[in-house]
Amino acid sequence: MRVEQLNENMWAMTYLVVCEKTSKATLIDPVWDNLSDYVSLLEERGLNLEYAMATHTHADHITGCFQLNEMTGAEYVMWNDTPSMGVTMYVDEESSILMGDVEFKFHFAPGHTGDSMIIECGNYIFTGDFLFTGKGGVGRDDLPSGRVHLHWQALDVLERFQSQVLVCTGHDPPGTEMMSLDWNRQNNPVLGMESYEEYAEWQSTTSASLGTVSKIKTALPANIFAEIPDNVPWID
């Protein structure tokens, strides 16, 4: 199995997971803006895209999942009660997806959104916006379907994983090195918190400092209805 982070110059992370034995591939949290790059890469390497997975319904960028399904026939995978349309394969905690020698498992991790999940694959966990690297803490809980108390309670899901698993996050500054869960337990401020009140205050302060999400009015409807609008403001 091979795992690569593809978006070198973006805060939004996309991961390519490859079964080297079968040349089958999965893209986790693909960004619509970069679709042509993903397709070119797959073609150049002779990879067959089997799955396009979204860890949650994104509010800050348009997912590439539904268009990859249309372009390649890859299954569009999301949590089973997501509001997003266009999904072709729904998963829950009983689900297991095999891609050659690679197995994907899924863990419900609500809070940032109501449909947030962690994707487990070998020695990797793909956390989306549920958990960031080190000082980044976790994703904000003040966007549609976000719930602060659910995020705090759901942090217990991390106890299921071995300390050495690599935490592959949905957002971090370009060039950020992904670190182990054990490293994050020592360096992520949220994982060191002892009370809900402390966490709720951190969320309130962090969300206020981040301000509004500039792309939400375009990205969120596009992701829910699986439609690209006629005008995408940030595309020249």
HUQUIZI-V55148 format. One record per helix or strand of 2 or more residues. SS is the DSSP state (A for helix, B for strand). FROM is the first residue (numbers start at 1). TO is the last residue. If there is no record, write none. Layout:
ss:SS from:FROM to:TO
ss:SS from:FROM to:TO
//
This chain:
ss:B from:2 to:5
ss:B from:15 to:19
ss:B from:24 to:28
ss:A from:32 to:45
ss:B from:48 to:53
ss:A from:65 to:72
ss:B from:75 to:79
ss:B from:89 to:91
ss:B from:96 to:99
ss:B from:102 to:108
ss:B from:117 to:121
ss:B from:124 to:128
ss:A from:134 to:136
ss:A from:148 to:160
ss:B from:166 to:169
ss:A from:181 to:187
ss:A from:190 to:192
ss:A from:196 to:210
ss:A from:216 to:225
//
